[in-house]
Amino acid sequence: MPGKTLRSKTAIRRLHEQYASLTGREMTIAFLLQDWDDPYNVGGMFRVADAVGAKEIILTGHTPVPPHPQIHVTSMGHHRRIPFRYFERHEEAVARLKLEGYHLVAVEIAQDAVHYKHYPYPQKLCLVIGNEVNGVYNKVLSMCDGAVFIPMAGKGKSLNVVVAAALVAYEAWQRPEGASDSAETSPTPSEP
C-alpha cells in the first residue's frame, strides 16, 4: 500500500534521482517544435523537456516563444530551466542540428515510420514534433534520419503533441542505446 504523498522538494528530488540513475540512460536529447500554434502546448513541452533532462528546445516558424503569458502558465517555470533557440525557417534548424551531430527522428504518422518502441534511438537525439493539425511538413520529414509513430486503439489518429513527445522521449531515455523491444519491423501503412 502506498504511503503519503511526497510534498517536500527534497524528498521528491531524492525519489526522482534514485530512479533516474536506475532506469534512465545518459543521452543528449532535444526537441524541435515545428510551427506549433498553441502557446499552452509550448509551455507543456518545456515541462516535458525538463522531466527527461533535455538539453534544449528548438522553436521554428510561427511557434510561440517565451516570454509569453500562456507559455508561462503551463510551463510552471520550466521555460527558465531549459535553453531554447528560435529559427524562422524549419529547414535551417534541421540543417544546423544535423551539423551539430543530432540524429533527427520525426514523431509522425508517415510512410516507413517505425513503431516508437522498435526504434534504435541513438545517444544524441532530436525529436521533431510537427504542427498540431498538419504534423511534420514533408520537406522537414525528408531531412530527418527516421520517423516513429504511436499506434492508436481508438478512432483518433494521434495524441496531443506534448503527450506524444513525452511518450517517445521517455521510451528513448529508458532504453539502452540502439536497443529495441522487437526485431520485427513495423507494418507499412498504405495510402487509400
C-alpha positions in Angstrom: 0.0 0.0 0.0 1.5 3.4 -0.9 2.4 5.8 1.8 1.6 9.6 2.0 2.1 11.9 -1.0 5.5 13.4 -1.0 5.3 17.2 -0.7 8.8 18.4 0.1 11.1 19.4 -2.8 14.0 17.5 -1.2 12.0 14.2 -0.9 10.7 14.5 -4.4 14.1 15.3 -5.8 15.6 12.3 -4.0 13.0 9.9 -5.3 13.5 11.1 -8.9 17.3 11.0 -8.7 17.1 7.4 -7.3 15.1 6.1 -10.2 16.7 8.2 -12.9 20.0 6.6 -12.1 18.4 3.1 -12.1 16.4 3.4 -15.3 17.4 6.4 -17.4 20.4 6.4 -19.6 22.9 9.2 -20.3 21.9 10.8 -23.5 21.6 14.2 -25.2 18.0 14.9 -26.2 16.4 18.0 -27.8 13.0 18.7 -29.3 12.3 20.7 -32.5 8.8 22.2 -32.4 7.8 22.9 -36.0 5.2 25.6 -36.4 3.2 24.9 -33.2 0.1 27.1 -32.8 -0.8 26.8 -29.2 1.4 28.5 -26.5 -0.1 26.3 -23.9 1.4 23.3 -25.7 4.7 25.0 -25.9 4.6 25.6 -22.1 3.8 21.9 -21.6 6.7 20.9 -23.8 9.1 22.9 -21.5 7.9 20.7 -18.6 8.4 17.5 -20.6 11.9 18.7 -21.7 12.9 19.3 -18.1 11.4 16.0 -17.0 13.6 14.0 -19.4 16.7 16.1 -18.9 16.6 17.6 -22.4 19.5 19.9 -23.5 17.2 22.3 -25.4 14.1 23.1 -27.3 14.3 24.4 -30.9 11.3 26.5 -31.9 10.6 27.2 -35.6 8.3 29.1 -37.8 5.3 30.7 -36.0 5.8 28.6 -32.8 5.2 31.0 -29.8 8.4 31.8 -27.9 9.0 32.9 -24.3 8.3 35.3 -22.8 4.7 34.7 -23.4 2.0 34.7 -20.7 0.3 31.4 -21.8 3.7 29.6 -22.1 4.5 30.7 -18.5 1.2 29.3 -17.2 1.7 25.7 -18.4 5.5 25.6 -18.1 5.3 26.4 -14.4 8.7 28.0 -14.6 10.4 25.2 -16.6 10.8 27.7 -19.5 13.5 29.3 -17.4 15.4 26.0 -16.9 15.5 24.7 -20.5 17.5 26.7 -23.1 15.8 27.3 -26.4 16.7 28.6 -29.8 14.4 30.1 -32.5 14.7 29.6 -36.2 12.3 31.2 -38.7 13.0 28.6 -41.3 12.4 24.9 -40.4 14.9 23.6 -42.9 17.7 25.8 -41.5 17.0 24.5 -38.0 17.2 20.9 -39.2 20.4 21.5 -41.1 22.0 23.2 -38.1 21.1 20.3 -35.8 22.5 17.8 -38.2 25.8 19.7 -38.3 25.8 19.6 -34.5 25.6 15.8 -34.7 21.9 15.2 -33.8 20.0 12.2 -35.1 16.6 13.6 -36.0 13.5 11.5 -35.6 10.1 12.8 -36.6 7.2 11.7 -34.4 4.8 11.4 -37.3 2.3 9.0 -39.0 4.4 8.6 -42.1 5.3 6.1 -44.7 8.1 3.9 -43.4 7.7 5.1 -39.9 8.6 2.6 -37.2 6.7 1.8 -34.1 8.1 4.1 -31.4 9.1 1.0 -29.2 11.0 -0.5 -32.0 13.3 2.4 -33.0 17.0 2.2 -32.1 17.3 5.6 -30.5 20.9 6.9 -30.5 22.8 8.8 -27.8 22.3 12.2 -29.4 18.7 12.6 -30.4 16.4 15.4 -31.5 12.7 14.6 -31.7 10.9 16.6 -34.4 7.3 17.3 -33.4 5.1 18.8 -36.1 2.3 21.3 -36.1 -0.8 20.3 -34.0 -3.0 19.9 -37.1 -0.7 19.3 -40.1 2.1 17.3 -38.5 5.7 17.4 -39.7 5.9 19.0 -43.1 7.1 16.7 -45.9 10.2 18.9 -46.6 11.3 18.6 -43.0 10.3 14.9 -42.8 12.6 14.2 -45.8 15.5 15.7 -43.9 15.0 13.6 -40.8 17.0 10.4 -40.2 13.9 8.4 -39.2 10.3 8.6 -38.1 8.3 6.9 -35.4 4.6 6.5 -34.9 2.4 5.7 -31.9 -0.3 3.2 -32.5 -3.8 4.2 -31.6 -6.6 1.9 -30.4 -9.4 4.4 -30.7 -10.9 6.5 -33.5 -8.4 9.4 -33.1 -5.4 9.3 -35.4 -3.0 10.8 -33.0 -2.2 12.1 -29.5 -1.7 15.7 -28.4 1.7 16.9 -29.5 3.0 17.2 -25.9 1.7 13.8 -24.9 3.2 12.2 -28.0 6.6 13.9 -27.4 6.6 12.8 -23.8 5.8 9.2 -24.6 8.5 8.9 -27.2 11.1 10.8 -25.2 10.6 8.6 -22.1 10.9 5.5 -24.3 14.2 6.7 -25.8 15.5 7.7 -22.4 14.6 4.4 -20.7 16.2 2.1 -23.3 19.8 1.3 -23.8 21.3 2.9 -26.9 20.5 1.1 -30.1 18.1 -1.4 -28.4 14.5 -2.0 -29.5 11.7 -4.1 -28.0 11.4 -6.2 -31.0 13.4 -7.3 -34.0 10.2 -7.2 -36.1 9.7 -4.4 -38.5 6.6 -2.3 -38.2 3.8 -2.8 -40.8 4.0 -0.3 -43.6 0.8 1.8 -43.7 -0.7 2.1 -47.1 -2.5 5.2 -48.5 -6.0 4.5 -49.8 
